[in-house]
């Protein structure tokens, strides 16, 4: 059977375009591929999904749901613009969509999912940090480290430098709030 050159070229391009949508998700500490590893995968910070739609965005909207840090998850699929995961032992799948402002989706995801949840580091934080983490909110007096665990990282396009004394977060598509720091502690939350 003879295959025409245009058909072969078209088939090859379709195959390659399908391959470009799939990406690997590597653990930032161990280098493990989180889709292929036999190790347990955890959330590394609290996640705040839209609980009714089971949806999150890479700009880290602070929505109504709370998936606590160190929650066991199964990564179902990772593509260039979407990660699908489920909470270990629970029904339903969450999707985390890449927002156009997020420069590198793979790096972003490596801050949120990994094979080692550092509970001993969290236990060494202040009581106030631990309360904010448990509640999934930033509170005055918390450290930057505590805020990262409690509400995740601020979106890169609005807070490109974590050494900054102001971190801007989105509540949703239309509303933001600012966490202000003085000497590495939250001094004010401007809603």
NORLIN-V495330 format. One record per pair of residues at least 12 apart in sequence whose C-alpha atoms are under 8 Angstrom apart, sorted by the first residue. I is the first residue (numbers start at 0). GAP is how many residues later the second one is. If there is no record, write none. Layout:
i=I gap=GAP
i=I gap=GAP
This chain:
i=19 gap=60
i=20 gap=58
i=20 gap=59
i=21 gap=56
i=21 gap=57
i=21 gap=58
i=22 gap=55
i=22 gap=56
i=22 gap=57
i=22 gap=83
i=23 gap=54
i=23 gap=82
i=24 gap=53
i=24 gap=81
i=24 gap=84
i=24 gap=85
i=25 gap=80
i=25 gap=84
i=26 gap=83
i=26 gap=86
i=26 gap=87
i=26 gap=88
i=27 gap=82
i=27 gap=83
i=27 gap=86
i=28 gap=85
i=29 gap=85
i=33 gap=41
i=33 gap=80
i=33 gap=81
i=34 gap=40
i=34 gap=41
i=34 gap=42
i=34 gap=43
i=38 gap=76
i=39 gap=32
i=39 gap=33
i=39 gap=34
i=39 gap=75
i=40 gap=31
i=40 gap=32
i=40 gap=33
i=40 gap=34
i=40 gap=72
i=40 gap=73
i=40 gap=74
i=40 gap=75
i=41 gap=27
i=41 gap=28
i=41 gap=29
i=41 gap=30
i=41 gap=31
i=41 gap=71
i=41 gap=72
i=41 gap=73
i=41 gap=74
i=41 gap=75
i=42 gap=25
i=42 gap=26
i=42 gap=27
i=42 gap=28
i=42 gap=29
i=42 gap=30
i=42 gap=69
i=42 gap=70
i=42 gap=71
i=42 gap=74
i=43 gap=25
i=43 gap=26
i=43 gap=67
i=43 gap=68
i=43 gap=69
i=43 gap=70
i=43 gap=72
i=43 gap=73
i=43 gap=74
i=43 gap=105
i=44 gap=23
i=44 gap=24
i=44 gap=25
i=44 gap=66
i=44 gap=67
i=44 gap=103
i=44 gap=104
i=44 gap=105
i=44 gap=106
i=44 gap=107
i=45 gap=20
i=45 gap=21
i=45 gap=22
i=45 gap=23
i=45 gap=87
i=45 gap=90
i=45 gap=103
i=45 gap=104
i=45 gap=105
i=45 gap=106
i=46 gap=18
i=46 gap=19
i=46 gap=20
i=46 gap=21
i=46 gap=22
i=46 gap=104
i=46 gap=105
i=47 gap=12
i=47 gap=13
i=47 gap=14
i=47 gap=15
i=47 gap=16
i=47 gap=17
i=47 gap=18
i=47 gap=19
i=47 gap=103
i=48 gap=12
i=48 gap=13
i=48 gap=14
i=48 gap=15
i=48 gap=16
i=48 gap=17
i=48 gap=18
i=49 gap=13
i=49 gap=14
i=49 gap=15
i=50 gap=12
i=50 gap=13
i=50 gap=14
i=50 gap=15
i=53 gap=38
i=53 gap=39
i=53 gap=40
i=53 gap=41
i=54 gap=39
i=54 gap=40
i=54 gap=41
i=54 gap=42
i=55 gap=38
i=55 gap=39
i=55 gap=40
i=55 gap=41
i=56 gap=39
i=56 gap=40
i=56 gap=41
i=56 gap=42
i=57 gap=38
i=57 gap=39
i=57 gap=40
i=57 gap=41
i=57 gap=44
i=57 gap=47
i=57 gap=50
i=57 gap=97
i=58 gap=39
i=58 gap=40
i=58 gap=42
i=58 gap=43
i=58 gap=95
i=58 gap=96
i=58 gap=97
i=58 gap=111
i=59 gap=92
i=59 gap=93
i=59 gap=94
i=59 gap=95
i=59 gap=109
i=59 gap=110
i=60 gap=108
i=60 gap=109
i=60 gap=110
i=60 gap=111
i=60 gap=112
i=61 gap=89
i=61 gap=107
i=61 gap=108
i=61 gap=109
i=61 gap=110
i=62 gap=108
i=62 gap=109
i=65 gap=70
i=67 gap=66
i=67 gap=68
i=68 gap=48
i=68 gap=80
i=69 gap=47
i=69 gap=49
i=70 gap=16
i=70 gap=17
i=71 gap=15
i=71 gap=16
i=72 gap=12
i=72 gap=13
i=72 gap=14
i=72 gap=15
i=73 gap=12
i=73 gap=13
i=73 gap=14
i=79 gap=18
i=79 gap=25
i=80 gap=16
i=80 gap=17
i=80 gap=18
i=80 gap=24
i=81 gap=13
i=81 gap=14
i=81 gap=15
i=81 gap=16
i=82 gap=12
i=82 gap=13
i=82 gap=14
i=83 gap=12
i=100 gap=56
i=101 gap=53
i=101 gap=54
i=101 gap=55
i=102 gap=53
i=111 gap=40
i=121 gap=24
i=124 gap=21
i=125 gap=16
i=127 gap=13
i=127 gap=14
i=128 gap=13
i=128 gap=14
i=128 gap=17
i=128 gap=18
i=129 gap=16
i=131 gap=14
i=131 gap=15
i=131 gap=18
i=132 gap=13
i=132 gap=14
i=132 gap=16
i=132 gap=17
i=132 gap=18
i=133 gap=16
i=134 gap=15
i=135 gap=14
i=135 gap=15
i=136 gap=13
i=136 gap=14
i=137 gap=12
i=137 gap=13
i=137 gap=41
i=137 gap=51
i=138 gap=47
i=138 gap=50
i=139 gap=45
i=139 gap=46
i=139 gap=47
i=139 gap=48
i=139 gap=49
i=140 gap=44
i=140 gap=45
i=140 gap=46
i=141 gap=43
i=141 gap=44
i=142 gap=41
i=142 gap=42
i=142 gap=43
i=143 gap=37
i=143 gap=40
i=143 gap=41
i=143 gap=42
i=153 gap=13
i=153 gap=14
i=153 gap=15
i=154 gap=13
i=154 gap=14
i=164 gap=15
i=164 gap=16
i=164 gap=17
i=164 gap=19
i=165 gap=12
i=165 gap=13
i=165 gap=14
i=165 gap=15
i=166 gap=12
i=166 gap=13
i=175 gap=15
i=176 gap=12
i=176 gap=13
i=176 gap=14
i=177 gap=12
i=177 gap=13
